Amino acid sequence: MNNRQKMYRTNTQIKKYLLEKGFHSIYLFPHLRHLKDYIFEKQGFDAIGWKSNSKTLYLFQFKTNKKASKKTLAEYKKINKKYYVKCLWVNKPDRKPVEVYGSL
């Protein structure tokens, strides 16, 4: 399985997990050749979404190979406070359950 196939499979599994957790819509940003993330406040994000009956906007970073660093999570907290959005790091290693860093 090549990297692109793995990315699609992982994104599908994460999207299904988030929809089960109460998210209404999740839009994945396209992965282009030279731009893989949407950059917001010097942080890269793969998707945007929101929950039903909530006015909070969520920004997601999907990963398959590493956990969130403390530095990245600190940057996410700054963005959360400054813009009233929620930034989440979602990790989905092979054959393991989905891990979410940040509050749903």
Stockholm file with secondary structure:
# STOCKHOLM 1.0

chainA/1-104         MNNRQKMYRTNTQIKKYLLEKGFHSIYLFPHLRHLKDYIFEKQGFDAIGWKSNSKTLYLFQFKTNKKASKKTLAEYKKINKKYYVKCLWVNKPDRKPVEVYGSL
#=GR chainA/1-104 SS CCHHHHHHHHHHHHHHHHHHTTEEEEEECCCCSSCCSEEETTEEESEEEEETTCCCEEEEEEESSCCCCHHHHHHHHHHHHHHSEEEEEEECCTTSCCEEESCC
#=GC SS_cons         CCHHHHHHHHHHHHHHHHHHTTEEEEEECCCCSSCCSEEETTEEESEEEEETTCCCEEEEEEESSCCCCHHHHHHHHHHHHHHSEEEEEEECCTTSCCEEESCC
//
